[in-house]
């Protein structure tokens, strides 16, 4: 699972970063980095909640 997550993250982050180019250049704008950070943080939070749910169900059993 960790390898799959790393592979997906390695493809998704550059897509977000390069989707927002600075006007008149081929360089990414700061907003692309901010979007990539927010999306990464949201995915990390969802994964943490899923991990807590799984570990909580194991403790109850």
Secondary structure, DSSP 8 states (H G I E B T S, - for coil): -HHHHHHHHHHHHHHHHHHSB-TTSSSB-HHHHHHHHHHHHHHHHHHHHHHHHHHHHHHH-
